Amino acid sequence: MKVSPRFLEWLSRDRCRFLCCFFEKSAAVAGQKDTYTIVVRNAGPSDVTGAVVSDNFPGTFTGVTFTATQSGGASGFTPSGIGNISDTVTMPAGSRITYKAHGRISGSATGSISDTATVTAPSGVIDPNLANNSATDTDTL
């Protein structure tokens, strides 16, 4: 079956590629302050309105405060907050939101601490690679 050029154009307009990742160390110390850096990027080719960025921090990461900045025109994110991250955002192709979450690892935490951040595309938007829409950081204590 031959696909019309109009159909191909429609597909490309409704596609996005989100990337969600952490930039931190692989070890942490119980009882000490720590920071998670979470980067969400729309690799395009389409702009997206209504994507949901979330991070429910582990219970052993306490007193969480966060800040967020953007590049490329992203909007709808919370510039600063307390606790978990839950934002419904607009992200033009090529834009990025960087969150920095600061808190303290509970002094009674043992083993490891693990945190997962996710970004979910809105209904009707095709993301060809869902595997990179979440990222988990696990630090040995």
Residue pairs with C-beta under 8 A, 6 or more apart in sequence:
11 126
12 45
12 46
13 46
14 46
14 124
14 125
14 126
15 45
15 46
15 125
15 126
15 127
15 128
16 42
16 43
16 44
16 45
16 46
16 47
16 48
16 51
16 91
16 93
16 121
16 125
16 126
16 127
17 42
17 43
17 44
17 127
17 128
17 129
17 132
18 40
18 41
18 42
18 43
18 48
18 51
18 91
18 119
18 121
18 127
18 132
18 133
19 39
19 40
19 41
19 43
19 132
19 133
20 38
20 39
20 40
20 41
20 53
20 117
20 118
20 119
20 132
20 133
20 134
20 135
21 38
21 39
21 132
21 135
22 36
22 37
22 38
22 39
22 115
22 117
22 135
22 136
22 137
23 37
23 39
24 34
24 35
24 36
24 37
24 137
24 139
25 139
26 138
26 139
26 140
27 139
27 140
27 141
28 34
28 105
28 113
28 139
28 140
28 141
29 105
29 141
30 105
30 106
30 107
30 108
30 109
30 110
30 141
31 104
31 105
31 106
31 107
32 104
32 105
33 102
33 103
33 104
33 105
34 61
34 102
34 103
34 104
34 105
34 113
34 139
35 100
35 101
35 102
36 55
36 57
36 61
36 99
36 100
36 101
36 115
36 117
36 137
37 98
37 99
37 100
37 101
38 55
38 85
38 98
38 99
38 100
38 101
38 117
38 135
39 96
39 97
39 98
39 99
40 53
40 89
40 91
40 96
40 97
40 98
40 99
40 117
40 119
41 91
41 94
41 95
41 96
41 97
42 48
42 51
42 74
42 91
42 92
42 93
42 94
42 95
42 96
43 93
43 94
44 93
44 94
45 93
46 93
46 125
47 90
47 91
47 92
47 93
48 90
48 91
48 121
48 122
48 125
49 90
49 122
50 88
50 89
50 90
50 122
51 88
51 89
51 90
51 91
51 119
51 120
51 121
51 122
51 125
52 86
52 87
52 88
52 89
52 118
52 119
52 120
52 122
53 77
53 85
53 86
53 87
53 89
53 97
53 99
53 117
53 118
53 119
54 84
54 85
54 86
54 87
54 117
54 118
54 119
54 120
55 84
55 85
55 99
55 101
55 115
55 116
55 117
55 118
56 84
56 116
57 64
57 83
57 84
57 101
57 103
57 115
58 113
58 114
58 115
59 106
60 105
60 106
60 108
60 109
60 113
61 101
61 103
61 104
61 105
61 106
61 113
61 115
62 103
62 104
62 105
62 106
63 103
63 104
64 82
64 83
64 84
64 101
64 102
64 103
65 80
65 81
65 82
65 101
65 102
65 103
66 78
66 80
66 81
66 82
66 85
66 99
66 100
66 101
66 102
67 79
67 80
67 99
67 100
68 77
68 78
68 79
68 80
68 85
68 87
68 97
68 98
68 99
68 100
69 79
69 97
69 98
70 77
70 95
70 96
70 97
70 98
71 95
71 96
71 98
72 91
72 92
72 94
72 95
72 96
73 92
73 95
74 89
74 90
74 91
74 92
74 95
74 96
74 97
75 89
75 90
76 87
76 88
76 89
76 90
77 87
77 89
77 97
77 99
78 85
78 87
85 99
85 101
85 117
87 97
89 97
91 97
99 117
105 113
105 141
109 141
110 141
111 140
111 141
112 138
112 139
112 140
112 141
113 138
113 139
113 141
114 136
114 137
114 138
114 139
115 136
115 137
116 134
116 135
116 136
116 137
117 134
117 135
118 133
118 134
119 133
119 134
120 133
121 127
121 133
127 133
